[in-house]
Amino acid sequence: MPNYKLMYFNMRGRAEIIRYIFAYLDIKYEDHRIEEADWPEIKSMQNHQLLVQILQPCSLDSPVFHHKPIILFIQTYMEQHTLPFGKIPVLEVDGLLLHQSLAIARYLTKNTDLAGKTAMEQCQADALVDTLDDFMSCFPWAEKKQEVKNEMFNKLLTREAPHLLQSLGTYLGDKEWFIGNSVTWADFYWDICSTTLLVLKPDLLDSHPSLQTLRKKVQAIPAIAAWIQQRPQTRL
Ligand SMILES: N[C@@H](CCC(=O)N[C@@H](CS)C(=O)NCC(=O)O)C(=O)O
């Protein structure tokens, strides 16, 4: 089993889908959480510190800098150990860094029923995740002006969300899970996204009992229930 280290803020956010998948598949990993206050330094210092570490024993006129294999080694090391696009979450797999939460989720669910049992189901699960993600990505999470942020959040939660919920309810119909006849990571993603939406608007699902039931079913899966019980309690 590879060595996994997940790096993200101390929140559910975009890392939670990865944590659900690890929990469900019973895969051990390090859940490395960084404080938001430390992030600017981590982001800007990452390259610099690593370079210093690698180059410290050398002086700049050292012959090592004319030695192609050494330069190649440094390049490879840097590619493997720096944040590829300066964004988190990232997942370190045996020392190699993967980025983009949903790509990581697809990687971890590959060849498991969580991805969907057929190519068609896998496409449906991907599409549903992307649909949810499209909506979650509309929120200006990092907006500094509180008034602008409130207005946009309000508009999305009161005017846009009802359309999405209506479509999700129709898509679910009277099925047990969104896709096929067993749980997929799309059901996980629904639970994760709706948990955050309910923090922002507690009555959001009042007129969508089937979508609430689906949340309860995901949360009742033993491995997920255990994770929800033990995870750090954060607002988002
Ligand atoms: N689509 C990417 C989004 C990554 C992303 O925007 N991460 C945010 C936190 S949710 C981040 O790294 N923010 C810090 C920054 O941009 O400096 C994913 O799903 O992984």
The ligand as an SDF file (V2000), in Angstrom:
LIG
                    3D

 20 19  0  0  0  0  0  0  0  0999 V2000
  -10.1180   22.9140   -8.1390 N   0  0  0  0  0  0  0  0  0  0  0  0
   -9.1170   22.8640   -7.1140 C   0  0  0  0  0  0  0  0  0  0  0  0
   -9.2160   24.1230   -6.2620 C   0  0  0  0  0  0  0  0  0  0  0  0
   -8.0150   24.2740   -5.3460 C   0  0  0  0  0  0  0  0  0  0  0  0
   -8.1320   25.5640   -4.5510 C   0  0  0  0  0  0  0  0  0  0  0  0
   -8.5540   26.6130   -5.0720 O   0  0  0  0  0  0  0  0  0  0  0  0
   -7.7480   25.4930   -3.2790 N   0  0  0  0  0  0  0  0  0  0  0  0
   -7.8350   26.6340   -2.4220 C   0  0  0  0  0  0  0  0  0  0  0  0
   -8.4030   26.2120   -1.0680 C   0  0  0  0  0  0  0  0  0  0  0  0
  -10.0140   25.5360   -1.2380 S   0  0  0  0  0  0  0  0  0  0  0  0
   -6.4450   27.1950   -2.1790 C   0  0  0  0  0  0  0  0  0  0  0  0
   -5.4540   26.5200   -2.3750 O   0  0  0  0  0  0  0  0  0  0  0  0
   -6.4060   28.4620   -1.7500 N   0  0  0  0  0  0  0  0  0  0  0  0
   -5.1960   29.1010   -1.3630 C   0  0  0  0  0  0  0  0  0  0  0  0
   -4.5880   29.9310   -2.4490 C   0  0  0  0  0  0  0  0  0  0  0  0
   -5.1320   30.0130   -3.5610 O   0  0  0  0  0  0  0  0  0  0  0  0
   -3.5340   30.5200   -2.1780 O   0  0  0  0  0  0  0  0  0  0  0  0
   -9.3290   21.5920   -6.2670 C   0  0  0  0  0  0  0  0  0  0  0  0
  -10.4590   21.0980   -6.2430 O   0  0  0  0  0  0  0  0  0  0  0  0
   -8.3690   21.0760   -5.6960 O   0  0  0  0  0  0  0  0  0  0  0  0
  1  2  1  0
  2  3  1  0
  2 18  1  0
  3  4  1  0
  4  5  1  0
  5  6  2  0
  5  7  1  0
  7  8  1  0
  8  9  1  0
  8 11  1  0
  9 10  1  0
 11 12  2  0
 11 13  1  0
 13 14  1  0
 14 15  1  0
 15 16  2  0
 15 17  1  0
 18 19  2  0
 18 20  1  0
M  END
$$$$
